[in-house]
Amino acid sequence: MISTAIRVARVGSAAELAAAVLMMLGFPCLMVAALVPSVYAFAAAAAVTYLADHYLHRKGSYLINRLGKVRAGLSIRFLIRQLLLVLLLARLSLADELIYYGAIACFIAFFALQAPHGALVTLIRNRRRMPVATRNVDLKSRIRIPDAPPQGLLHRSAEKMLHLDLFAVVGILVGAALDRSAYGYAGIGSTVLLGLLYVLALMPYVRGRKIPPTAERVLEAVDDWLTAYKPETVLYFSGSKDSAYQVNMWLETMEQLSTRPLVLLRERVILQNLAPTTVPVICVPGGVHLMNMDLSTVRVALYAANVGKNIHLLRVPTMKHVFIGHGDSDKLASVNPFSKVYDEVWTAGRAGRDRYAIADVGVRDDDIVEVGRPQLAPIRNWQGVPEDRMPTVLYAPTWEGWDDNPGNTSILLAGENIVRRLVQADPPVRVLYKPHPFTGTRSAQAKAAHERITALVEKAAAQRAADSRFPADPAAQTQAKAELARIEARLAELSGAGGEKGDEAEASRDGVVDVTRHEETARLRTEWNAAYWRSFPAYEHRVIAGAEPRLYDCFNVSDAMVSDISSVVSDFIASGKPYAVTDSAELGVEEFKRQNTAVRAAVILSNSAQELGGLLAAVRDPAADPLADDRGELKRYLLGPDEPTSIDQFNTAVADLGRKAETRNLGQVNRAMAGGAGENALADLLPGQRLSSAGETDGVTAG
């Protein structure tokens, strides 16, 4: 019943639901206490409403937003409580006392202060909201951006301002209970004075040198930086907060480009969730600002997702446009008809090319280039299970998706069977369960299945820990845990030293990455991963629900994997290790393989998971593995050859396409000059290009 109420109320936990119920009941109790009248009952009910309201705000509860929609917002709730306090005073026969009129005057003055306070906060935030936000872009030497106001002034400012009435409310209640008006006057004076001081504290940030530069000056500074930096290859991305991983997966590749890279984002929320990188990043929310930005030196634009805002850059003819995607699988997104708007589509291997040919969505074969998957470089090739450790099997199912298609995930119908057979395997194996981070976010059934699987793994781990056949090395584990603590402390120190800036403007001004710190962080994360796996016995079953260790780290410590149709399978194929995929929709082996290229070298599981024995046999005796050759062939088909390396293939593709862009641009210039076109006509032919007096375009050189 409680879980149903949580779901209906759209709150995150039972504690959040309890706080919401207490707040809702608190206000009727306030009215009853005021009418009785009872000072102590009123004080208790007021305390409940204050605390519950504050808790829900701190949790960012959905209910807070809903209350505002039905005209029961934050200010109204405070006003009602204050009016009921005035009613309490009247019922206590204090209506003819000065404290009664003092309370009314206090609350009127206090609410009068809300208007300038809200106006100042809004003005400060709007002025400090940059037309573009940046990372690793030197704006500090070009424009003066003042420090952000202290976080205490702006963070949840409305709630802080309104809570200043606590002094008046407490003072009045204490005065009424003790029949000492002095307490009430002291509280009233404190509330009005503190409210006035809060307003005065904000005023310096709307005048003088504390005002940030205008949007025009910021855009000029960014263009000046672009002119000096001369970016050549742009990674362009637009999407929601949840899609940030799609651009994050390409950041390391961008850092390894032979050309000067730039990341262009369209949403501020993506910038806030962007992984640390040394590549310059510019977030341009406004389409007009983007279209007026000087990108005249860019020759190749890379797109990780098919979204409507891509049109703002696709319109520029001086650069070549490439769809690189954010994964490689047999899902329909991998053959989106929108892809034909790009000059080229880059796929990992031959499989991507064939998908487009079969789908017949208008993408020409000549426009497809196979570049491998640079992101897969950290995945190590399988050398077999070492003699001194137990085989490890990774179960990494995908999530339930947006519909109820049974083929989306194995968790619902097969998950428990898979895990149960693995933890009961003889000879034994270790099980790592790493669910998709979205698991259970849409489907209550998927969430419940995930919880049952987690319980299975944890129970099996506890039983194995108590089994004398599986000895542990406490000293080594203690040492690894100490190393983990040391590394985590240093990572926290580096993160703090990096500085979480006060606001967007300050982050843009100071957001130039410290390369030394960035490299140390990367090294420490590698050390953390090694220490993590040493911190518990090599036979221990484990649920890995967080972001760390990462999926590829789990690949490297595993000897086999069970998963569903997703890019996870295609990525795991890079390891050459045995794998199984669940046919949860029960299409049948042949049809399942026909529809999904990535499973052609897999052990196909039914929902009963009874075929798992074939996967475990391949792990225990690689020489007798019947699918080993098929996996090697499929790996080359899906991901391309091992040599040259994928990053070399990627850089070659960027260079080749850049030369095509140069050739096109020079051709336009030559045709215009042969026709006697003036400088204005040349500018029309090459939009975004800056022309010199000789008629040559900046950033266009003979290649």
DALIN-V348923 format. One record per helix or strand of 2 or more residues. SS is the DSSP state (@ for helix, = for strand). FROM is the first residue (numbers start at 1). LEN is the number of residues. If there is no record, write none. Layout:
ss=<SS/SS>
from=<FROM/FROM>
len=<LEN/LEN>
This chain:
ss=<@/@/@/@/@/@/=/@/@/@/@/@/@/=/@/@/=/@/=/@/=/@/=/@/@/=/@/@/=/@/=/@/=/@/@/@/@/=/@/=/@/=/@/@/=/@/@/@/@/@>
from=<2/14/39/62/74/98/133/151/157/165/181/208/215/233/241/251/261/268/281/287/300/308/320/332/337/344/350/365/368/374/392/415/430/444/474/504/515/542/551/560/567/578/589/597/603/612/622/628/646/679>
len=<8/23/20/8/18/30/3/4/6/14/26/3/15/5/8/5/5/5/3/5/4/7/4/4/5/4/10/3/3/5/5/9/4/22/25/7/20/2/7/4/9/5/7/3/3/9/3/12/29/7>
